[in-house]
Amino acid sequence: METIEWDVVWMSLVIFIPSIFALIVLLIPRGLEEVTRWVTLFGTALTLGVSLCMFISFYHDTIEFSGAGTDPTGASVIKATLGDRASKAEFASTGAVHVSNDWVARYQWIPRFNIDYYVGADGISMALILLTTVLFFLSMIASWKIDKFVKGYCALFLILETGVLGSFLALDFFLFYIFWEVMLLPMYFLIGIWGGPRREYAAIKFFLYTLFGSVFILIALIAFYFTDVRDFVNPQRVKTAVSEARHENPGLTEAQLNERAVVNTFDLMVLQRTGKAALMKLSNHATDVEVIDAIRSLKMAEAANDKAAIEKARTNYESVLSRAIRSPALDAVREKIAAAQLANQAKDEAAARAQLADIEKRLDQPFFQPWFQFTMFVLLFVGFAIKVPVFPFHTWLPDAHVEAPTPISMILAGILLKLGGYGIIRIAYPICPYAAEQWAFWISLIGIVNIVYGAFAAMAQTDFKKLVAYSSISHMGYVILGIAIWSMPEHKQYWSWGMNGAMFQMIAHGITSAGMFFLVGVIYDRAHHRNLDNFRGLYEPMPLYGGISAIIFFGAMGLPGMCGFIGEAMVVLATWQYNKVFSLLAAATVVLTAAYILWTIQRVFMGVNPAYRKERDMDLRELACALPLVILCVALGILPWHLLLCWMEPSVTGLIDTLATLK
């Protein structure tokens, strides 16, 4: 049992249990719709249970024992950082036993192209995985009244869950892209077959917009793959590449083999390390001469055994190294040059400097040029921003929400929009940090436009679903703003507030938006329309529905004590230190949000309307779907640190520490 890598078992089960149940659903004979529903519900419940077990194990292995939130030195943050754990796993000695509690696992899949089944978890992905499994379970309860092609609906529903969960756990860009695309077709059919009167139009619009974004991501993926990353990987992989080149070209010299031994990768963690090096190269970084001098000074102080000199030299060494381009190959060559200089070995120094020249030549690849960083960042940002969505790529969202069945609207708003934010945090910013830092103001402006435009557009709606759809655009603007406010290293704590606020806002919005769309569906099932001007008076016949609606809507409004307040408050406070005008606009939009939320409650629930006096209140199935969202809405507002931030924050802050210090 000790040889079992339990982390990859948990992660793989979470990803593929829904797919297994999708196959089971397809084997159920026609006519057993009720059995199909129960099997699907059990599949989502089992996935939820496994994700909770996975979280407990993850917390035990990476958070609890590292003392997250209590270590003033920041050691807990380093231990909880996915990049740190991935790096340790990659540079472990060849043939070493896989660590079963580092929550990083890699197995070869398509060796010819260095494509691996590479998965990993940290606080960022773990929070979104729990949100996903909870909402899919509740959305399946909300799907009970679907009576058209039930088998096909349930199978597509489960495949969609696999695509989402796989995207949150994949650390291989190619694997991520596959899971990303797996989500596209199920959602297209779920809207196009089970949607409203204009379902075909909405489904095609969703498909084309998302496919357009996917093509942008694919172009960036290919461009990254054709970068030689040999200086940022385990030297064993370089030796393997040289060996393959020798096998294919037996007549070449060793120098020619080294030149041909290109290491290409889809590894997101390696690409992130390469992105950091690009940021340092394009910024005011320490030169190789400075680093070598610092190494030599430290070695001389250690040889003299002078404690004061050692302390001074070490401080200088660490300072210089923090401003230098780093890679395993560069570090090793610099050490060789410093050692050769101390030993007066001119021949060894010349050989090491030749290696350094080769590395510097590879640092002139397109990846390390400003135009490449800017171009790839635009491709990635647009590809992910379409999913968020940001203005002006948002027009697919209202149509998709209006025509999608209620449970699919819950999934779309509660989870799929978060994939855009996750992609920006996990891929766009770490791989192209130079462009992200240079364009921080403009990305922040996009977030502000989203916030203000979405609020005004929501206020203008008379269709209940469209109002909630535009409110999602506004609330996701806070996510973009929190991600974008890149601060100077000395003020990086404010960017940390913003990024943590953005992550919290994604979770909070996932809960409140799913709840609002479900509540719209509840009243639509009874009134058979969504016109806000034709309701009124629903508090009298449906007091339970009215009370639950008030809690969910107040949570979305950002009322203190509710989940929506925490993330928005953190983003607004962080933005004040970055740009006071943006902060004031973001804070002022809360008033607009309160206006359209309160006006909606007034139009739907206040007053008297004889036409709805005999409407029945929520039944047990509807309560079973709504109450967990109500509890989460209140609980996250009252205990944000204990329930979420204490184990999510170390991963977010670790990412910020890595990027902000490089500026």
Secondary structure, DSSP 8 states (H G I E B T S, - for coil): -TT--HHHHHHHHHHHHHHHHHHHHHHS-TT-HHHHHHHHHHHHHHHHHHHHHHHHHHIIIIIGGGTTTT-TTSHHHHHH-HHHHHHHHHTS-TT----TTSSEEEEEEEGGGTEEEEEE--HHHHHHHHHHHHHHHHHHHHGGG--SSHHHHHHHHHHHHHHHHHHHHB-BHHHHHHHHHHTHHHHHHHHHHHS-TTHHHHHHHHHHHHHHHHHHHHHHHHHHHTS--GGGS-HHHHHHHHHHHHHH-TT--HHHHHHH------BHHHHHHHHHHHHHHHSS-B-HHHHHHHHHHHHHHHHHT-HHHHHHHHHHHHHHHHTB---HHHHHHHHHHHHHHHHT-HHHHHHHHHHHHHHHHHTTSGGGSHHHHHHHHHHHHHHHHTTTT-TTS-THHHHHHHHS-HHHHHHIIIIIHHHHHHHIIIIIHHHSHHHHHHTHHHHHHHHHHHHHHHHHHHHT--BHHHHHHHHHHHHHHHHHHHHH----GGGHHHHHHHHHHHHHHHHHHHHHHHHHHHHHHHHHHHHS--BGGG---TTTT-HHHHHHHHHHHHHHHT-TTSHHHHHHHHHHHHHHHH-HHHHHHHHHHHHHHHHHHHHHHHHHHSS--GGGTT-----HHHHHHHHHHHHHHHHHHH-HIIIIIHHHHHHHHHHHHHHHTT-
